[in-house]
Amino acid sequence: MVSAMGLELWNLYAQLTNSQVPETLTPVFWVERFAVTIHFVEGIIAAFYAPSRNKMPIQYGTYTFFVGTVGLLELFGKEDD
């Protein structure tokens, strides 16, 4: 996710400075944007369900945004009591 955010910042900087990003990277940007969107949705889901698992919503949503499905699997995994 950090690399994806770096790519997006580079693209934004290029647009603001009227520079050009190589057109060969267009498919990379589409995949990156798809991944960021999916991770964002996963983070929202984790933040919504975190209180039911005695977790802090913002903290767990942010964690899940960065690690993706792994965070949701940990959140909804079987609790060892």
Contacts in CASP RR format, 6 or more apart in sequence:
PFRMAT RR
TARGET T0000
AUTHOR 0000-0000-0000
METHOD contacts of the structure
MODEL  1
MVSAMGLELWNLYAQLTNSQVPETLTPVFWVERFAVTIHFVEGIIAAFYA
PSRNKMPIQYGTYTFFVGTVGLLELFGKEDD
1 35 0 8 1.000
1 36 0 8 1.000
1 39 0 8 1.000
1 65 0 8 1.000
1 66 0 8 1.000
2 66 0 8 1.000
4 32 0 8 1.000
4 33 0 8 1.000
4 35 0 8 1.000
4 36 0 8 1.000
5 36 0 8 1.000
7 25 0 8 1.000
7 28 0 8 1.000
7 29 0 8 1.000
7 32 0 8 1.000
8 29 0 8 1.000
8 32 0 8 1.000
8 33 0 8 1.000
8 36 0 8 1.000
10 21 0 8 1.000
11 21 0 8 1.000
11 29 0 8 1.000
13 19 0 8 1.000
14 20 0 8 1.000
14 21 0 8 1.000
21 29 0 8 1.000
38 68 0 8 1.000
39 64 0 8 1.000
39 65 0 8 1.000
39 66 0 8 1.000
39 68 0 8 1.000
40 65 0 8 1.000
42 64 0 8 1.000
42 65 0 8 1.000
42 68 0 8 1.000
42 69 0 8 1.000
42 71 0 8 1.000
42 72 0 8 1.000
43 61 0 8 1.000
43 62 0 8 1.000
43 64 0 8 1.000
43 65 0 8 1.000
43 68 0 8 1.000
44 61 0 8 1.000
45 64 0 8 1.000
45 72 0 8 1.000
46 60 0 8 1.000
46 61 0 8 1.000
46 63 0 8 1.000
46 64 0 8 1.000
46 65 0 8 1.000
46 71 0 8 1.000
46 72 0 8 1.000
46 75 0 8 1.000
47 57 0 8 1.000
47 58 0 8 1.000
47 60 0 8 1.000
47 61 0 8 1.000
47 64 0 8 1.000
48 57 0 8 1.000
49 75 0 8 1.000
49 76 0 8 1.000
50 56 0 8 1.000
50 57 0 8 1.000
50 59 0 8 1.000
50 60 0 8 1.000
50 61 0 8 1.000
50 75 0 8 1.000
51 57 0 8 1.000
53 75 0 8 1.000
53 76 0 8 1.000
53 79 0 8 1.000
55 75 0 8 1.000
60 71 0 8 1.000
60 75 0 8 1.000
63 71 0 8 1.000
64 71 0 8 1.000
64 72 0 8 1.000
64 75 0 8 1.000
END
